[in-house]
């Protein structure tokens, strides 16, 4: 026998559940409508919360966008650093190992749902609201560049690469592995596995032409 709960006995959603629901709904609405086109009533309806709940938790629409960026950045960083932990510090085949790493990075960190949300928000709102993305620049790219630079510095120290500026090398590596995918991202296309492999292969080979050791 199936028992149903009377409406007044259904336990209310907790603060964390409402917060997550609000962030997810706001991310979707901001990406779809843009900051100017989005409104709190629209977000509240999609989140299944009251507009007053959003005002109580976030204050206004601008603060809500900042909260969305911070939350998605934190989630993206968690996955990015999991992938960076697999960086080939002791490569058996430097080119093949870096291509595999680039594939993991793009698949897990760039082409996933959060990566798409963050990219769209930055492209559509970054120029109009740069102050809302200041924390993202420090907590996102700056941390990733620094962590990746340390890995490339170790490869150079071990004699695999010839690098004078690991920070520049890290930025260039990330730019290269996304170069072939950039137009697809702008058009909303989903790259295939073959596209990701081609992009990673082209990027790594170009990177090694610049930084590979020449004995």
N, C-alpha and C positions, 0 to 999 in steps of 0.2 A: 504494500500500500504506500502511495506517495503522500507525504505530508507537506503542506505548504504553510509558510509562515504568514500570519496576518501582517498587513502593512506596518502596523505600529509596533510589531515585534522584530522587524528586520533590523539587524544591527547596522548603525550608521558606518559609513566608510571612515577610516582613520585619517589623520592629518597627512601622513605620508602618501596614502593612496590618492587622496584628493590632489596633493601637490604634483605627483607624477602624472595624473590624468590631465591636470591643467597645463603642465609643461608640454606634454605630447600634443595636446590639442592646439596650444599656442604655436608650437613649432610648425604644425601643419597649416594653420591659418596664415601665419606670417609668410610662409613660403608660397602659399597659393595666392594670397591677396596683396602681399606687400604690407609694409608697416602702415602706410597711409590708408589702405583699404580695409585693414583689419580693425575690429572693434571688440571691446570687452564682452558685449552681449553675444556676439558670434562665437567667441572662444568659450564662454561659459556654457553655451548650448552644446557645443561639441564635447566639452569635458564632462558634462553632466553635473555641474556644480552651479551654485548661484553666483551672480555677478558680484555680490557683496563678499563672497568667499575670496574671489580673486583680488578685490580691492583690499581686503583684510591682510592677505598674504603678500601682495606685491605692490600695493599702493596705486600704481597707474600703468598705462600701456608701455611706456618707455622702460620702467623698472621690470616689467614682465619680459620684454624682449631681452634685457640684460640677463635675467635669470635663465631664459631659454639658452642663450649663448653659453653661459657659464656651465649649465647642466650638460649640454651636448659636448662641450669642450672636455669636461671631466670624463665623460664616457668614452669619447674618442681617444683621449690620452691613455686611458686604461688599456685599450686594445693596442694602441701604438707601442706602448712600452712592453707589452707582452711579446709583440713581434720583434722589437729591438733586442729583446733578451735572446732571440734566436740568431742574431747577427753572426756571420761566420768569422769568429776571431782566429780560428786555426784552419783556414781553408785547405781542402785537398785539391780543388780546382777552382781558382779564384773567380774566373769568369762565370762558371756554372753556378757556384755558390752564391755569388752576388745576384745573378739573375733570379735564382730561386727566392732569395731574400726580397728582392724587388717585387716579385709576384705575390709573396705573402703580404707585403706592406700594402700594395694596391688593393688586393682582394679583401683584406680584413679591415683596413683603415680608411681607404679612400672611396671604394665603391659600395660600402655598406650604407644602410639607411641614415645613420647619424652623419656620416661623411657627406652624403648628398644634402641633408638639411643644412649643415653648417656652410657648405660651399654656396648654396643658393642664398642663404641669409647674408653672407659676406658680399656676394656679387650684387645683390639687390639693395642692401642697406648700408654696406660698409662706407661708401663715399658720403652718404647723407648723414649718417650717425656714427662718425669715427670714434667718438668717445665711448660708445657702447661696446666697441670691440678692442679697446685698449687692453683690458684684462686678458682677452683672448690672445693677443699678440705675445704677451708675456707668459701666459700659462700654456699656450698651445705651441706655435712654431718655435718660440725661443727655447723652450725646454727640449723639444724634439731635436732641433738643430744641435744643441749642446750635447745631448746624449749620443747622437749619431757621430758628431765630430770626435768624441772620445774614442769611439770604435775605429774610425778611420785613422786616428792618430796611432792606435795600437798596431794596426796593420802596417802603417808606415814604419813604426819602430821595429817591427819584426822583419822588415825588408820586403814586404809584398807590394808596397806602393811608394811613390815618391811625391810627398805632399809637404808643402811649406806652410799652408794655412788650412788646417783641418776644418775650421768653421766654414770657410768658403767652400771647401770640397763637399761638406755635408749639405749645404744649401743647394749646390749645383747638382748633386746626386738626386735629391728629391725633385728638383725642377725637371731634370732629364727623364725620370721615370714616369712623370705625368705629362710630358710634352706632347706625345702622340695621342693622348686621351683628352686633352683640354677641349678641343672643338666638340668632341662627342658629349662631354659633360655639359657644355654650354647649350647644346641642342636637346639635352635630356635623354640621350641614348644610353643604353646599358652595354658597355663593352663586353665582348665575348671572351672566353678564356684564351682563344687564339689572339685576340687584340691585346690582351694583357701580356701575353708571352712575347709578342712582337715588340710591344712598347718597352718591356723590361730588357729584352735582348738588345735592342737598338741603344737604349740608355746606357747599359753597362758597358757595351763595347766602346761607345763614345767616351764614357768616363775613364775607361782604362787606357784609351789612346792619349788622354790628357795626363793621367796620374800613374799609369803602369810603370814599373821599374824597367829601365833600359840598361841591361847589363853590358 
